[in-house]
C-alpha cells in the first residue's frame, strides 16, 4: 500500500505550499506517513489522464491512498472529478479530500458528495473566468 500526496496548481506563478502544509498537518494528526509527494502544474481543464494524477492512478494498486487538499485540485469539471473518482474506485484506491475530511469509495454517499463538490468547483471556475473577462473588457474600454 502506498500513500500519495497530489498537489496541483494551474500556472508556474502559483505554488503548492499551502496545499502541502494542510495535507501534512492532516497526516501528522492521524499518524499517516505519505510515501510520495507529486506536484503538478497543469490547468484543471486539461484531461486528467494527461496530467500527473493520471500517472499516479494508473500505477496505483488496491489499498493505495491519494491525498488531495480540495476537490478543485483534482479537476475543475464535475465530469472529470467523477471520472477520476470512478477510476480510483474501480482500482480500489481511496481518494481523500483533506479540507472536507471526505474519503471517496464507490458508495452512493461518495458519489453524491463528489457530484456536489465537483459542481461547486466547476461553478467557481466559471465565476473566476467571467470576472477575468469583465475586468479585461473594462481595461480595453
C-alpha positions, 0 to 999 in steps of 0.5 A: 500500500502506498500513500500519495500526496497530489498537489496541483496548481494551474500556472508556474506563478502559483505554488503548492505550499499551502496545499502541502502544509494542510495535507501534512498537518492532516497526516501528522494528526492521524499518524499517516506517513505519505510515501510520495509527494507529486506536484503538478502544474497543469490547468484543471481543464486539461484531461486528467489522464494527461496530467500527473494524477493520471500517472499516479492512478494508473500505477496505483494498486488496491489499498493505495491512498491519494491525498488531495487538499480540495476537490478543485485540485483534482479537476475543475469539471464535475465530469472529470472529478467523477471520472477520476473518482470512478477510476480510483474506485474501480482500482480500489484506491481511496481518494481523500479530500483533506479540507472536507475530511471526505474519503471517496469509495464507490458508495452512493454517499461518495458519489453524491458528495463528489457530484456536489463538490465537483459542481461547486468547483466547476461553478467557481471556475466559471465565476473566476473566468467571467470576472477575468473577462469583465475586468479585461473588457473594462481595461480595453474600454 
